[in-house]
Amino acid sequence: MLKDKMKAYNLPQQFKDLGIYPYFRTIESEQDTVVKIGGKDILMFGSNSYLGLTTHPKLKEASKKAIDKYGSGTAGSRFLNGTLDLHLELERRLANFVGKEGALVFSTGFQVNLGVISSVTGRHDFIIIDELDHACIIDGSRLSFSKVLKYKHNDMEALEKVLQKCNSDRIKLIVIDGVFSMEGDICKLPQIVALAKKYNANVMVDDAHGLGVLGDHGRGTANHFGLTDDVDLIMGTFSKSLASIGGFIAADNDAINYLKHNARSLIFSASIAPANAASVIAALDLMEQEPDRLQKLWDNTNYSMKLLREAGFDLGHTETPIIPIFIRDDFKTFGITKMLLEEGVFVNPVVSPAVASSSSLLRFSLMATHTFSQIEEAVDKIKKCAIKVGVFENEDAHIYQEG
């Protein structure tokens, strides 16, 4: 029966037969503004390396030195033999950077949310999530024995109605993305904090896409709103702005102590490699020393939004370097993605079931290291491909034509 089920799953093959399968594209170079695919130079507008640090010499050098000193791996979990002094240094730096008493490093960002969300509340407690929260928040909630309640995206009236349903004497944990990873909008943290205080709830912010993007020197969403002390748990990843792999949770010392001994994805997973920990420390150094890098990211973001809107694209409610270009048709989205790769531009398609087919989009993301000329070239090619597949067929398409 299992083999029959596996064999019956042929959806990817259907898209491959149509020549528009857009996943697992193989990159043959480092993750930069230009990458190699099939030996060809491709403009990369599908990366989460917002600060463009994956190729920075200081991160490479820090990784090499860590390998020389500690070797290639830890051969165990943090709970047993896998804690290095390097991990402790990184945790001190992270806690200081985001403004919390302590921090705890996990193997991936996904593992953070699996371990933290599933362990902090109990059987009779409540986890409250935005309907567009990332999959790792949803999966962490599923692992919990708590009652999980969703509210309409960024709708504070809906959140309050959910809070009113919860028992007043139970733990209520509101878990939200700081920056939503597909839509690019920011959570309404001031209103969420106000409601949390009103209903005696707690707040956890997943800042995977806010760290390095928002706040003073990129300290994240809570810092951006001046609400660090009002957020109980701040989660972040190393695979975006920090240009490595891993994740962390930051909180007060009591919470960190609890999670060290109760978060199963920490206790039963090997710790991050020394090279990864060292490169994150180097990335934090650069974030603190080079604020102009963050400003360049925002210059690129604002310029891209301007060009895309002038081209007639619907960008939704984005406020960040994550720019959704709404195509609103799965096949057109796949078609444009394929055409763009042939034209030398890499973007990510987001289609059903990740979003409704009527909300399918191209996820166009910026790095601080992009140049304006690269952005101009990419937007021009996106516009041309969109015209070819009929994205503007119900509008005055002639205004988008060359000349």
C-alpha positions in Angstrom: 0.0 0.0 0.0 2.8 2.4 0.8 4.5 1.8 -2.5 1.2 2.3 -4.3 0.7 5.7 -2.6 4.2 6.8 -3.5 3.9 5.7 -7.1 0.5 7.4 -7.5 2.0 10.8 -6.6 2.9 12.2 -10.0 2.1 15.9 -9.8 5.7 17.0 -10.2 6.0 14.8 -13.2 3.0 16.5 -14.8 4.7 19.9 -14.5 8.0 18.4 -15.7 6.2 17.0 -18.8 4.8 20.5 -19.4 8.3 21.9 -19.2 7.5 24.3 -16.3 8.7 22.5 -13.2 10.5 25.2 -11.2 11.9 23.5 -8.1 15.3 22.1 -7.1 17.2 24.2 -9.6 20.8 23.4 -9.1 23.2 26.3 -8.4 26.9 25.7 -9.2 28.4 28.7 -7.4 28.3 30.7 -4.2 25.0 32.4 -3.3 25.6 36.0 -4.6 23.7 38.5 -6.7 24.8 36.5 -9.7 24.9 32.7 -9.6 25.8 29.9 -12.0 23.1 27.5 -13.2 23.9 25.2 -16.1 27.2 27.1 -16.6 25.2 30.3 -17.2 25.3 33.6 -15.2 21.9 34.1 -13.6 20.7 37.2 -11.6 19.6 36.0 -8.2 16.4 37.6 -6.9 15.3 34.5 -5.0 17.7 34.5 -2.0 17.0 35.2 1.7 20.6 36.6 2.1 19.2 40.1 2.7 22.5 41.7 3.8 24.5 39.8 1.1 26.9 38.3 3.6 27.1 34.7 2.3 30.2 35.6 0.2 31.8 38.0 2.7 35.5 37.2 3.3 35.2 37.7 7.0 32.6 35.0 7.3 34.6 32.6 5.2 37.7 33.3 7.3 35.9 32.8 10.6 34.5 29.5 9.3 37.9 28.2 8.3 39.5 29.2 11.6 36.7 27.4 13.5 37.2 24.2 11.5 40.9 24.3 12.2 40.3 24.7 15.9 37.2 22.6 16.5 36.9 20.3 13.5 34.0 19.8 11.1 31.2 18.9 13.6 30.2 18.4 17.2 29.2 14.7 17.2 26.4 15.2 19.7 23.6 17.3 21.0 23.9 20.4 23.1 22.4 18.5 26.0 25.3 16.0 26.1 28.6 16.4 24.4 27.8 19.0 21.7 28.1 22.3 23.6 31.3 24.3 22.6 32.5 27.5 24.2 31.9 28.9 20.7 28.1 28.2 21.1 28.1 30.0 24.5 29.8 33.0 23.0 27.3 33.1 20.1 24.4 32.9 22.6 25.8 35.8 24.6 26.2 37.9 21.4 22.6 37.0 20.2 21.0 37.9 23.5 22.8 41.2 23.7 22.0 42.0 20.0 18.2 41.5 20.4 18.0 42.8 23.9 17.2 39.8 26.0 18.8 38.2 29.1 19.7 34.9 27.4 19.6 33.0 24.1 19.7 29.3 23.1 21.0 28.1 19.7 19.3 25.3 17.8 20.4 23.3 14.7 17.9 25.1 12.4 15.3 27.8 12.6 12.6 25.2 11.9 13.9 23.2 14.9 13.6 26.3 17.1 9.9 26.6 16.5 9.3 22.8 16.8 11.0 22.7 20.2 9.9 26.0 21.7 6.2 26.1 20.7 5.6 22.5 21.5 7.0 22.7 25.0 6.1 26.1 26.5 2.3 25.5 26.8 0.4 22.6 28.3 -2.7 20.5 27.6 -5.2 23.1 28.8 -3.4 26.2 27.4 -3.8 28.1 24.1 -1.5 28.8 21.2 -2.8 31.6 19.0 -1.4 32.0 15.5 -1.9 34.2 12.4 -3.4 32.3 9.5 -0.3 33.2 7.4 2.3 32.2 9.9 5.2 30.1 8.6 4.9 26.3 8.3 7.3 25.8 11.2 5.0 27.7 13.6 2.1 25.6 12.4 4.1 22.4 12.9 5.3 23.4 16.3 1.7 24.1 17.3 0.6 20.7 16.0 3.2 19.0 18.3 1.8 20.8 21.3 -1.0 19.3 23.4 -2.5 22.8 23.6 -5.6 24.2 21.9 -4.5 25.9 18.7 -6.5 28.9 17.4 -6.0 30.9 14.2 -7.0 34.4 13.4 -7.4 36.2 10.0 -4.1 37.7 8.8 -3.1 40.9 10.6 -6.7 41.4 11.7 -6.7 42.7 15.2 -10.5 42.4 15.7 -10.2 38.7 14.8 -7.3 38.3 17.2 -9.3 39.9 20.0 -12.3 37.6 19.4 -10.0 34.6 19.6 -8.5 35.9 22.9 -12.0 36.3 24.3 -12.6 32.6 23.7 -9.7 31.6 25.9 -9.9 30.7 29.6 -8.6 33.7 31.6 -6.6 31.5 34.0 -4.7 29.5 31.3 -1.5 30.3 29.4 -2.2 32.1 26.1 0.7 32.3 23.7 0.4 34.5 20.6 3.0 33.4 18.0 3.5 35.6 14.9 5.9 36.2 12.1 7.6 39.5 12.5 7.9 39.8 8.7 5.6 37.5 6.8 7.8 35.5 4.4 5.7 35.5 1.3 3.6 38.7 1.6 6.5 40.9 2.9 4.2 42.8 5.3 5.0 43.3 9.0 3.0 42.1 11.9 1.0 44.7 13.8 3.1 44.2 16.9 2.0 47.3 18.9 -1.7 46.3 18.7 -0.8 42.6 19.4 1.2 43.6 22.5 -1.7 45.8 23.6 -4.2 42.9 23.3 -1.8 40.5 25.0 -1.7 42.9 28.0 -5.4 43.3 28.0 -6.1 39.5 28.0 -3.0 38.4 30.0 -1.4 36.7 27.1 2.2 36.2 26.1 3.9 37.0 22.7 6.5 35.2 20.7 7.9 36.8 17.5 9.4 34.6 14.8 11.9 37.1 13.3 13.4 34.9 10.7 12.8 37.6 8.0 13.0 40.6 10.4 16.4 40.1 11.8 19.0 42.0 9.7 16.1 43.9 8.0 14.2 45.9 10.6 15.3 47.9 13.7 18.5 49.5 14.9 21.4 47.8 13.0 18.9 45.1 12.0 17.9 44.1 15.5 14.5 43.0 14.4 10.8 43.6 14.6 10.5 44.1 18.3 13.3 46.7 18.3 11.8 48.3 15.3 8.6 49.1 17.3 10.4 49.7 20.6 8.7 46.7 22.2 11.6 44.4 23.0 10.7 44.3 26.7 7.0 43.5 25.8 7.8 40.4 23.7 8.4 37.3 25.8 10.2 35.2 23.2 12.2 36.3 20.1 13.1 33.7 17.6 15.6 34.1 14.7 17.4 32.1 12.0 20.9 32.1 10.7 20.0 31.1 7.2 18.8 34.6 6.1 20.6 37.8 7.0 23.2 36.0 9.1 24.3 33.9 6.2 24.8 30.5 7.8 22.5 27.7 9.1 20.9 27.3 12.5 18.5 29.3 14.7 17.9 30.7 18.2 15.4 31.7 20.8 16.0 34.7 23.0 14.1 35.3 26.3 14.6 35.9 30.0 16.9 33.5 31.9 14.0 31.5 33.4 12.6 30.7 30.0 16.0 29.8 28.6 16.6 27.4 31.5 13.2 25.8 30.9 13.8 25.3 27.2 17.3 23.9 27.7 15.7 21.0 29.6 12.3 20.6 27.7 12.7 21.5 24.0 13.0 18.1 22.4 14.4 19.4 19.1 17.3 20.8 21.1 17.9 17.8 23.3 17.7 15.2 20.6 19.4 17.0 17.7 23.2 17.5 17.1 24.4 21.1 17.7 25.4 23.4 14.8 28.8 22.9 13.4 31.7 25.2 14.6 32.0 26.8 11.2 28.4 27.9 11.3 28.6 29.3 14.8 31.8 31.3 14.0 30.4 32.7 10.8 27.3 34.0 12.6 29.5 35.8 15.2 31.3 37.4 12.2 28.0 38.4 10.7 26.9 40.0 13.9 30.2 41.9 14.0 29.5 43.2 10.5 25.9 44.2 11.3 27.1 46.3 14.2 30.1 47.8 12.3 28.5 48.5 8.9 25.1 50.1 9.2 25.4 51.4 5.6 24.8 47.8 4.5 21.3 47.9 6.0 20.6 51.3 4.4 21.7 49.9 1.0 19.2 47.0 1.4 16.4 49.6 1.9 17.6 51.7 -1.0 17.3 48.6 -3.2 14.0 47.7 -1.8 12.4 51.1 -2.4 13.9 51.4 -5.9 12.5 47.9 -6.8 9.1 48.7 -5.5 9.0 51.9 -7.5 10.0 50.2 -10.8 7.6 47.3 -10.3 4.7 49.5 -9.5 5.4 51.7 -12.4 5.4 48.6 -14.6 1.8 47.9 -13.4 2.4 45.0 -11.0 0.3 44.4 -7.9 2.7 44.1 -4.9 0.1 43.6 -2.2 0.9 45.1 1.2 4.6 44.5 1.3 6.8 46.8 3.4 10.1 44.9 3.2 12.8 43.5 0.9 10.4 40.6 0.3 8.3 41.7 -2.7 5.4 39.6 -3.9 4.6 40.1 -7.6 1.0 38.8 -7.8 0.3 36.9 -11.0 -2.8 35.2 -9.7 -2.6 32.1 -11.9 -0.5 29.0 -11.1 0.3 28.1 -14.7 1.2 31.7 -15.6 3.4 31.9 -12.5 5.2 28.7 -13.5 5.5 29.9 -17.1 7.0 33.3 -16.2 9.5 31.6 -13.8 10.7 29.3 -16.6 11.0 32.2 -19.1 12.8 34.3 -16.6 15.4 31.6 -15.9 16.0 31.4 -19.6 16.4 35.2 -19.7 18.9 35.0 -16.8 16.8 35.9 -13.8 16.0 33.7 -10.8 12.8 34.3 -8.9 10.7 31.9 -6.7 7.2 30.9 -7.7 4.6 30.6 -4.9 1.5 28.7 -6.0 -1.3 26.6 -4.5 -1.5 25.0 -2.0 1.0 27.4 -0.4 -1.4 30.1 -1.4 -4.7 30.1 -3.2 -4.3 29.9 -7.0 -5.9 33.3 -7.2 -3.0 34.6 -5.1 -0.1 32.9 -6.8 2.9 35.1 -7.0 6.6 35.6 -7.9 8.6 36.1 -4.7 11.2 38.8 -5.6 13.7 39.4 -2.8 16.5 41.9 -2.4 20.0 41.8 -1.1 22.1 44.8 0.0 24.7 43.8 -2.6 22.3 44.2 -5.6 23.1 47.1 -7.9 20.4 49.4 -9.4 21.4 48.2 -12.8 20.8 44.6 -11.9 17.4 45.6 -10.5 16.5 47.5 -13.6 17.5 44.5 -15.8 15.4 42.1 -13.7 12.3 44.3 -13.6 12.5 44.9 -17.4 12.6 41.1 -18.0 9.8 40.3 -15.6 7.6 42.9 -17.3 8.4 41.4 -20.8 7.7 37.9 -19.6 4.5 38.9 -17.9 3.2 40.5 -21.1 4.0 37.3 -23.1 2.0 35.1 -20.8 -0.9 37.6 -20.7 -0.7 38.9 -17.1 -2.0 42.3 -18.3 -4.5 40.9 -20.9 -7.4 42.6 -19.2 -5.7 45.9 -19.0 -4.3 48.4 -21.5 -1.3 46.1 -22.2 0.1 48.5 -24.8 1.4 50.8 -22.1 3.8 48.1 -21.0 5.3 47.5 -24.4 8.7 48.6 -25.3 8.8 52.2 -26.5 
